[in-house]
Amino acid sequence: MKKKYIFVLLLLISISVVLLGGTFFYVKLNNNQNDESDLLVMTSCNPVYLATVNVVGDADGVIVQNLSQPTTGCLHDYTLTTEDMKNLSKADVLVVNGGGMEGYLEDVVEAYPNLPIIDTFEAVEETYPVIIEEEAEEEEEDHDHVTDSEEHHHDSGVNSHIWMSEEIYAGQVQAIAEGLTAIDSSHAKLYASNADTFIDVMDSQIDTQGVDEALSGTNVAVLHEAFAYTAQSLGANVVATMDLDEERQVSAGEVSSFIDTIKENDVKIVLAEYDYGHAMGELITEQTEAKVVYLETLVHGDYSGLDYITVLNKNYAVIKNSL
């Protein structure tokens, strides 16, 4: 009987040792994954995230994390989640697109007044005069019923989808490298080198051959503001813009005017985003000779590495195949 008690006691001791050991290694592993000495860089959206991870590269002790993103909807109207706020409370810096794209930015500044913010739009605005002014919305009889979210789209007066221009995006990459250097000078040379390398890869791998030649000087229409920059990169003239999203209510008069503009300007290509432009795209196809092509904006989905280049090339290939 005594031996039985000793055996049970030894068994309990063994189990306790294993549990304590497991707990120790679990805590140690988690601490190693996000050490307090690490520099936590938060980014506001996929395009900015991709630029930042390429700038940071394999910098020791620097972690890049993207805020939660909506699977549908417009970034202008994105609301920070509880998880976002928790992550921001631990962040050392926040990198944003800027230009009014992040409608929640004032809330972040109010909640975390000491959090450094790298505003890439602000950094490139003066250097890149190719930044496009927003189209003024047509006056409608029911303009008093425009929602707050619709009004917010035009608060800044500029088209803030600047990442869709590879030229401006290169400026954003450089702005991120400089901004991170100001916060973390120990990796200054690495940030600068990584930024230059990424831009060189963009220059050599983004393929507009055949598309820019075909569209240069031609008239196009867009059903999403982001593609005004796509048209600009290809040298095309945007003669009609209808920025569609889940909050946008389009009147019959506006649709009629858009269709008329396409016909009058001999528009052959309309650039659209499928989720919100598909219904309008079908109408355009029925009533005009223009071809509607559906492109990606890099906002939705999961991206990593050199996916910026991959998506732009995919967009250009779609346009090329439609010509």
Secondary structure, 3 states (H helix, E strand, C coil): CHHHHHHHHHHHHHHHHHHHHHHHHHHHHHHHHCCCCCEEEEECCHHHHHHHHHHHCCCCCEEEEECCCCCCCCHHHCCCCHHHHHHHHHCCEEEECCCCCCCCHHHHHHHCCCCCEEEHHHHHCCCCCCCCECCCCCCCCCHHHCCHHHHHCCCCCECCCHHHCHHHHHHHHHHHHHHHHHHCHHHHHHHHHHHHHHHHHHHHHCCCCCHHHHHCCCEEEECCCHHHHHHHHCCCEEEEECCCCCCCCCCHHHHHHHHHHHHHCCCCEEEECHHHHHHHHHHHHHHCCCEEEECCCCCCCCCCCCHHHHHHHHHHHHHHHHC
